[in-house]
């Protein structure tokens, strides 16, 4: 098990069972501060305050951590007397739960028909994304992605590219992270490519030119002829 798995288990064990229900009970039956309850239950202080104001968790029944042997009454009284104190959970001899690894993303049946639309959107707008990235984002398969791309999908005529975030098939944060990874991969690949050969000179570059930049005529490109001595020619003819 990796360091991150161990850290995940420790965080899981540090929180009570049903944290929000536990927070509801603490708000109703103790004088603990919002900070104390929030830290013990792994919630935000504002969320605990909203519970106290009756804005959230209205239908949640409070769960007594003393009855569940996660806290002692003495521990609660100790923290009630000192707002700076932090609640300490009772150590349990029960076997630790096994942390679940992240499995395939579950998609409700009502949303599964919209996956091809989301695939088409990502293929069109983010071509640098690998099929594996698209598959993880949408909980689909590489085979389905390939069929949408080559338009061999059975429902091709009805596929319309739609943002998977708006469809509720992916989180914006996950999509942004995947795009950034794809951009970094493309940059790395471009750096590894050898420098392209310099393009060959155009045909116009091979045409001889005069000093003024104009194209030289054939007569101008020929070797210069020696000057004719007319006096010597006349003597020869005479």
N, C-alpha and C positions, 0 to 999 in steps of 0.2 A: 504494500500500500504506500502511495506516494505521500510526500509532506502535505500536499494540498488536501488529500483525502483525510489525513489525520486532523488537519485543521478544521475541515468541514464537520467531522464527527464531534470534535470538541465544542464547536459552536452549537451543534444540535443538542448536545448534552447540557450545555449551559442554559438552554431555554426550557421553560416549563412545558408540560403537555398543554396543547390548545392555548397558546399565549394570549390571544385576544379575549377568550373566555375568562382566563385567569385575571387579566387586567380589569375586566368588567367587575369581577368579584372584589378585587382590591379597591376599586373606586367606590363601591357600594358599602364595603364593610371595614375599611381602614381609613386612617388619616395620613397615609403615606403620601409623599409629594409626587407630582406627575413625573419628575425626573427619576425618582426611585422605581416607580412602577414601570416606566418606559424602559429603563436599563434592565430590569429583571425579566421583562417579557419580550425584549427585543423589538420594541415598537418605538416610534417617534414620539417625542413629548407632545407635539400638537395632536397626534392621533389619540393619545390618552386624554388630552383635554377635550377633544371632540366626543369621546366616550362619556366623559363627565357631563358635558353639555347636552347629551342625548341626541347628538347629530349623527353618530354612527353606532353600529353594533346594538341597535335598539332591540332586535329580536334575539340576540345572543344571551343565553342563560349563563350566569357567572359560574365559574368552576373554582371550588375551594382548594387551594394548594396545600392547606394544612390537612385536610381530609385525605388528600392524595399523597400525603407524606413527602411533599416536595419542600415544604417550609414548616417551621415550628412557630407556635404562637409567641414564644419568647423572642424569636428572631424578628418577628413583625413589630413587637413592642419596642425592641431595641432601636429599630430604624425609625419608628414613629417618634421616639424621643430625640433623635438626632437626624435632621434632614440631610446631613452630609454623609451619613452612613449608607452602605449599600447592602442589599439583601444577599445572603449566601444560601444557596440551595443545599438541602440535606443530601449527603452522599448516600447513594443507594447501592445495595449489593446485587441488584438485579442485573442480568446480562445486558451489555450495551447493544443498542439496535444497530443493524448493519446499514450503513449509508448506501442508498440506492444510486447507481450510476445513471447518468442521463441517457435515456433510451430514445427511441424514435419519437418524433413529435406527433402527438395525437391531433387529428383534425376531425371536427364534428362531421357527421354524414351530410348535413345541409351545406357544408362548405367545400366538400370534396369535388363537386362539379365545377368549382371556380378555379381549381388549381391550374388547368391548362391556360386560362386567361392570365394568371399570375406568372406562369412560366414564360408565356409570350412577351409579357411586359419586361421581364428581366433580360431575356435574350435580346430584345430590341434596344433597350436603353442602357444596359450594362453588359456589353459583349465580352468584356474582360473576365467576367465571373466564370469560374470553372463549373462544369456540370455537377461536380461533387458539392460545391458551395450552394448552388441552387437547390439541390436535393435536400441538403440539411436545412436550409431556410424554410422550405415549403413542405418538408416531410413527404417528398415524392421520390421517384426512381429515375435513374439515368435513362432508362429505356423510354419512359414517358417524355422526358426532356428531348431526347433525340427525335421522337415522333412529332413533337410540336415543332421542332426546328426544321425538319425536312418536309413538314406538312403532310405526313402520312397518318396523323392521328385520326381516329374514326370520326371525331367531331370537328374537324378542321374548319369547315365552313362557318361554324358558329363561334369560333374562338375569337375573342376580342381582348387585346392587351389591357390589363387593369392592374393598378398598383396593389401588390399583395398586402401592404400595410393597411390600406383602406378597406380591403376585403377581410381583414382580420386574420390573415394567414401567417403573418410575420410581424415582428416588432421592428419599429424604426431603428432602434439601437442595434439590433442584430443585422439589419440590412446595411446600415452605415459601416459597421465593423467589417462585414464581408467585402464591401466595396473598397475600403482602405487596404485590406489584405491583398485584394486583386491588383490594386494600383502599385503596391510595393513589389509584388511579384513581377509585374510587367517591367518596372524600372530595373529590377535585378537582371531579368532576361535580356533587356536591351544593353546593359553594361557588358554582358558576357559575349555579345555578338562581335565578331571581328569587324574592323573598319571596312566599309564597302570600298571597292575599287573606284578610283576616279573615273568618271565617265569619259569615253573616248571623244576626241575632238570632233566637232561637227564638220560636215562636208565643206561649209563655208570657210572654216578655219584653214582648210588645206588649199584653198584657192589663193594663189599669190596676189599680193597687194602692193601697190605703189607706196611711196613715202607719205603721200597725202591721205592714205587710207582707202582709196578707191581700188576696185578690182583691176588688176593689170591686164592689158590686152595681150594676145599671143605674141605680137611683135615686140612688146615691151619686155617680155620674159626671155626672148631669145638672146643668145650671146651677142655681144656687140661686135660688129664687123670692123676690121681695120680700115683706116682712112685710105682712099684711093689717091695715088700720086699721078695726076693727069700728065705732067711733063715727062715722067718716065715712060708712061704708056705711049705717048706720041713718038718718043725716040725709038721705042721698040717697033712700032708700026712703020716708022720711016726707014 
